[in-house]
C-alpha cells in the first residue's frame, strides 16, 4: 500500500505541473515611426579656424530607443571633402524612450583651403541607412586678428589717430594676410555702452590710419563685424586721456 500511494502522489504532481499555463512575456516595444528614428540633432555649429590649431565641435543626436538604432554616423560635407564621424552611444532616458549618441568633428587648418570657408552641410544617418536621416548645417569661418593704436598720447591739437592692421587667416599659405578690398571697421568707446565714434575702411593690404576730432578721454577699441566666411574680431583696449 505504501508503494502504491507514493506512485499516486507522483502522478498527481506531474499532472499538476503539466496543467500550469506558461509565463506571459512582454511584447517588444513598437517603434512609432521606423522611417524617422532620430528625435533631435545638435544645433548648427559655427567654427572659427586660424592657421595652426585644430578646432573641434560636438555633434549630438537623440534617437528613439524603440527603433533598434545601434549606429549613428554624422556626414559633414565641406566644399572640397567629406568628414565622417561615428557617434558613440551614451546615456538613455527611459521616460522619453530616447538614447543619446555623440561624437566630435575635428577641423584641421592644414586640410583647408580658402574656398572651404562658408556653410557646411551635415547629415546624420542611422544603421548605415541613407534613407533614415536628419539634417543640419554648420559654418566654418576664417579667423581674423587686428592691431590697434589710438594716439598720440597725450592728445595734441584736439585730434586723435586710429591706426593698425586687419588680417585674416590664409589657409592656402598657412599664414595671416591683410584683408583686401572694402572692409568696414568700427571704432567704439569701451566697455559699458559702445558708442561708434568712427567708421572707415582698410586699404588693400589691411592697413588703416585715420585722423579725426578727439571725441574725449575714454577706453577705445576697434571691432570688425566679419562676414559669412570671415570671423569677427575685436582689438585690445587702448586708453586715451585728455591732454
WOFEN-V221177 format. One line per field, one symbol per residue. ss: DSSP state (2 for helix, 1 for strand, 0 for the rest). phi: phi as a letter, one per 20 degrees, with the letter a starting at -180 (. if undefined). burial: # if it has 24 or more other ideal C-beta (glycine too) atoms within 12 Angstrom, else .. A space follows every 50 residues. Layout:
ss->???
phi->???
burial->???
This chain:
ss->02222222222222222200000000000000000001111000111110 00001111111111000000011111100001111111111110000111 11111110222002220111111111001111111111111101111111 11111100111111111111000011110000011111110000011111 1000001111111000011111110000010011000111000
phi->.fffffffffffffffffefffffdffffeffbffcfeebcgfgebddde dcefdcbedccdcffedmecbccedddefcbcddceeefcfccgfdlcce cbaceddeffedcgfffpedeccdddlldfedccdbbbcddffcbbebbd afcffcllccddbqbdccfdffdlbecgfenedeccdcfdcedfdfdaca cfffenebbcdbfffpfaedbdcdfmbfdcffbcefececdff
burial->....................................###.##..###### #...#.#########.#.#.########....#.#.#..........### ###.#.#.#..#.#.###.#.#####.....###.############### #...#....############....####...#.######......##.# .#...#####...#...#######.#..#######..#.#...
